[in-house]
Amino acid sequence: MRGALFIAMGLMAGSFSLTVSASVPTSVEWVDGESGRLNGKPFRLHDVDAPEIGGVGAKLRGAQCAKEVELGFRSRAYMAKLTCGRPVHVTAEYGIDPFGRVIVDLSMDEQDLAEAGLSEGVLRGWPEEQGRDAATKPDWCE
């Protein structure tokens, strides 16, 4: 029974990963500037952070200050406008994060979307090499 559970979990993880990377998403919905859904499947961009859009102090997606909320909506709007109606490709996958989102690099017209957000100032670097606890989350209130 235990072996069957591991096999089933492996098949589920593999099918999710292959489904995302094998297709060009026809639908990109941004939750914030770094995460959203590709054809209904949750994703998060690799090695970047976007400001939170939840109310100040909220437990889920809570911002640290009003400025962060404002920047969060700007970040999401920028990414949505950038990708609206355009084909987006998954160029790399890095596994699944603790919230069940596949961690990816995305590109559009050979432009890396994380790099575009970093250049625009709506995203900041937050490396994941040793887990998110290894680096301090960017401060959007400064």
C-alpha positions in Angstrom: 0.0 0.0 0.0 2.8 2.4 0.9 4.6 1.8 -2.3 1.4 2.3 -4.3 0.9 5.7 -2.6 4.4 6.8 -3.6 3.9 5.7 -7.2 0.5 7.5 -7.3 2.1 10.7 -5.9 4.9 10.5 -8.3 2.5 10.0 -11.3 0.5 13.0 -10.1 3.5 15.2 -9.7 4.9 14.1 -13.1 1.7 14.6 -15.0 1.3 18.1 -13.6 4.8 19.0 -14.5 4.6 17.6 -18.0 1.2 19.1 -18.7 2.5 22.6 -17.8 5.8 22.4 -19.7 4.4 20.6 -22.7 1.9 23.3 -23.7 1.9 26.9 -24.6 -0.6 28.4 -22.1 -3.6 29.9 -23.6 -4.6 31.5 -20.4 -2.4 33.4 -17.9 -4.1 34.8 -14.8 -1.9 36.8 -12.4 -2.7 36.6 -8.7 0.2 39.0 -8.0 3.3 40.0 -10.0 5.1 36.7 -9.4 2.4 34.1 -9.3 -0.9 33.0 -10.9 -2.4 30.3 -13.0 -1.4 28.9 -16.4 -4.5 27.2 -17.9 -5.8 26.9 -14.4 -2.6 25.4 -12.9 -0.9 27.4 -10.1 2.6 28.7 -10.8 5.2 31.0 -9.2 8.1 32.7 -11.0 11.6 31.5 -9.9 14.0 33.6 -7.9 11.8 36.8 -7.7 9.4 38.4 -5.3 6.5 40.8 -5.9 4.8 43.1 -3.3 1.9 41.6 -1.5 -1.6 42.8 -2.4 -3.5 41.6 0.7 -4.5 44.1 3.4 -1.8 45.3 5.8 -1.2 42.6 8.4 -3.5 40.0 6.7 -2.3 36.4 7.3 -2.7 35.4 3.6 -0.8 37.6 1.2 -0.7 40.3 3.8 1.3 43.5 3.0 3.6 45.2 5.6 2.4 48.7 4.7 0.0 50.6 2.4 2.8 51.3 0.0 3.4 47.6 -0.6 -0.3 47.1 -1.4 -0.1 49.9 -4.0 3.0 48.5 -5.5 1.5 45.0 -5.5 -1.4 46.1 -7.6 1.0 47.9 -10.0 3.1 44.8 -10.2 0.1 42.6 -11.1 -1.2 45.1 -13.6 2.2 45.3 -15.3 2.5 41.5 -15.7 -1.1 41.2 -16.9 -0.7 43.9 -19.5 2.6 42.5 -20.7 1.1 39.0 -21.3 -2.4 39.9 -22.3 -3.4 37.8 -25.3 0.1 36.7 -26.0 1.6 33.1 -26.0 3.7 32.5 -22.9 6.2 29.6 -22.7 7.4 27.6 -19.7 11.2 27.5 -20.2 12.3 25.8 -17.0 10.7 24.1 -14.0 12.2 23.9 -10.5 9.7 21.8 -8.6 6.7 22.6 -6.4 6.7 25.2 -3.6 5.0 24.7 -0.2 1.8 26.1 -1.6 1.5 23.6 -4.4 2.6 26.0 -7.2 5.1 24.8 -9.8 8.1 27.1 -9.7 8.9 28.2 -13.3 10.7 30.5 -15.7 8.3 32.0 -18.2 9.1 33.7 -21.5 7.2 35.5 -24.2 8.7 36.4 -27.6 12.0 35.1 -26.1 11.8 37.7 -23.3 12.1 36.3 -19.8 9.1 37.5 -17.8 10.9 37.7 -14.4 13.7 39.8 -16.1 11.0 42.1 -17.6 9.5 42.6 -14.1 12.9 43.2 -12.5 13.8 45.8 -15.2 10.5 47.6 -14.7 11.0 47.5 -10.9 7.8 45.6 -10.2 9.7 42.5 -9.0 12.8 42.1 -6.9 15.3 39.2 -6.7 14.7 36.6 -4.0 17.0 33.6 -4.6 15.8 30.1 -3.9 18.9 28.0 -4.1 18.9 27.0 -0.5 15.2 27.7 0.2 13.6 31.0 0.8 14.7 31.2 4.4 18.3 31.5 3.2 17.7 35.1 1.9 15.7 37.9 3.4 12.4 38.7 1.7 12.6 42.1 -0.1 11.2 45.0 1.9 8.7 46.8 -0.3 8.0 49.5 2.4 11.4 51.2 2.4 
